[in-house]
Amino acid sequence: MDKKTEDFYLRLKEELANNTLWPSEYLYKFIVPSEGNKTEQVEKAFDKMGAVITTKHSKTGKYTSVSVSVQMKDPQSVIDKYQELSVIEGIISL
């Protein structure tokens, strides 16, 4: 992980720790290429977690936005999930 990404996760962890009571509902938002099984990969990462997942295709159908609302136990678990999903080719975390 590069320094910029590492700094981002440190700031996110600090902000989540200081501004949220844990455990808490967290909303993840991603954009993935529509081709292949990218959406399914995101959904599988939240399998058996009680997540509410919604998807929406872009006008051209080239991309799919994926919103995931899920109960997370602490800031580190939020970051761990972002890092787990970062290996999906073409994923953008919002």
N, C-alpha and C positions, 0 to 999 in steps of 0.2 A: 504494500500500500504506500502510495506516495505521501509526502509531507502535507500537501494541501488537503488530501482526503482525510488523513489522520487528524489534522486540525479541525476539519469540519465535524467529524464524529465526536471529538472532545468537546467542542462548543455545543453540539446538539445534546450530548449527555448531560452537560452542566445545566443547560436551559431546561431540559425535561425534569431533572432532579429538583430544580429550584421553583418550578412553576406548576407542578402537577403532583397530586396525591396518588401514590401507587399502592396497589394495582389500579390500572386505569384503562379506559377504552382509548385506543389509538387508531388514527386513520392514516393508512398508507395510501399513496397515490403513485401509480406507475404508468408509463407509456411504453408499449412494446410493439415491435413489428407484428403485423397481423399474420404474415406467412409463418408456416411451421407450427410448432406447438408451444409458442412462448406464453400465451395466456394460460394454457394448461399447466405449464411449469410454475407460474406464479400461484395459481390456485392450489396446486399440490403442496407447495411450501407451507400453506396455511391449513392443510387438511387436518381434521380432528382437533382444531383449536376453537371451534365455534364461531369462526369468522363469517361476516356477511360480506359477500363479494359481488360487486356490480361491474359490468363492462359496457363500453360504448365504443363503436367503431368511428373512425374519422370519416369525413365526407367522401374522401377518395377510397376508403377501405384499406389504405396502406398501413395504418396504425390502429391500435386498440388501447383505450385508456382503461386501467383496472384500478378500482378503489376497493380497499380492504379495511373494514372496521372490525377490530378484534381486541379482546381483553389481553393486556400485557402486564407482566408482573413488576417490571422495573425498567429504568432507562437503558440498562445494558442489554436486556432482552430485545428492546426495540432496535438497537444498533446491531445486535447479532443477526437479526432477521434481515435488515438492510444488506449486511455483508454477505449473508447466505444467498440472497437474490442477485447480488451484483455480478455473479458469474453468468447470468443469462445474457446471451449475446444480443446487443441492441437495446437493452432495458434502460429506461431513464427514470430515475426516482425524483419525485417532486416533493 
